[in-house]
Amino acid sequence: MNIKVKKQERENSQSLMRRFKKKVQQSGILRLAKKKRYYSPEKSRTMKKRAALRREALKKEYEKLDKMGLLKKKKR
């Protein structure tokens, strides 16, 4: 989608830029570009399950190490 704006007679650069910005905004190009920029595909069901299982395993491991006193506490 190309937007072309030609300078009219006796038109200064500020009004030309204003017209260009208005055309870009009305066309919806910026909205689509931002949508594509921050798009992150949904994870599949199995990937979500694997991540949840991994979090649970790590949580149990940290609790075990904490009980044994082998886990170093972060100073805040």
C-alpha positions as CSV (number, residue, x, y, z in Angstrom):
1,M,0.0,0.0,0.0
2,N,1.8,3.1,-1.2
3,I,0.6,6.5,-0.4
4,K,1.5,9.3,-2.8
5,V,1.1,13.0,-2.0
6,K,2.2,15.6,-4.5
7,K,3.0,19.2,-3.5
8,Q,0.4,21.6,-4.7
9,E,1.0,25.1,-5.9
10,R,1.8,27.6,-3.1
11,E,1.8,24.8,-0.5
12,N,4.5,24.9,2.1
13,S,6.2,21.8,3.5
14,Q,4.3,21.9,6.8
15,S,0.9,21.6,5.2
16,L,2.2,18.9,2.8
17,M,3.4,16.9,5.8
18,R,0.0,17.5,7.5
19,R,-1.8,16.1,4.5
20,F,0.5,13.1,4.3
21,K,0.1,12.3,7.9
22,K,-3.7,12.5,7.6
23,K,-3.7,10.2,4.6
24,V,-1.5,7.7,6.4
25,Q,-3.7,7.7,9.4
26,Q,-6.9,7.3,7.4
27,S,-5.5,4.4,5.4
28,G,-4.8,2.4,8.6
29,I,-1.2,1.5,7.6
30,L,0.2,2.4,11.0
31,R,-2.4,0.4,12.9
32,L,-1.6,-2.7,10.8
33,A,2.2,-2.2,11.2
34,K,1.9,-2.0,15.0
35,K,-0.3,-5.0,15.0
36,K,2.3,-7.0,13.1
37,R,5.1,-5.7,15.1
38,Y,3.8,-6.8,18.4
39,Y,2.1,-10.0,17.2
40,S,3.1,-13.1,19.1
41,P,1.6,-16.4,17.9
42,E,-0.4,-18.4,20.3
43,K,1.4,-21.4,21.8
44,S,0.0,-24.8,21.1
45,R,-1.8,-26.8,23.8
46,T,1.0,-29.2,24.2
47,M,3.6,-26.4,24.6
48,K,1.4,-24.8,27.3
49,K,1.2,-28.1,29.2
50,R,5.0,-28.6,28.9
51,A,5.6,-25.2,30.3
52,A,3.2,-25.7,33.2
53,L,4.8,-29.1,34.0
54,R,8.3,-27.5,33.9
55,R,7.3,-24.7,36.2
56,E,5.8,-27.3,38.7
57,A,9.0,-29.3,38.6
58,L,11.2,-26.3,39.2
59,K,9.0,-25.1,42.0
60,K,9.3,-28.5,43.7
61,E,13.1,-28.5,43.2
62,Y,13.4,-25.0,44.8
63,E,11.3,-26.1,47.7
64,K,13.4,-29.2,48.2
65,L,16.7,-27.2,48.1
66,D,15.2,-24.5,50.4
67,K,14.3,-27.2,53.0
68,M,17.8,-28.6,52.8
69,G,19.3,-25.1,53.2
70,L,21.2,-25.3,49.9
71,L,19.3,-22.5,48.2
72,K,21.0,-19.1,48.4
73,K,18.6,-16.3,49.3
74,K,18.7,-13.1,47.3
75,K,19.3,-9.9,49.3
76,R,16.9,-7.1,48.6
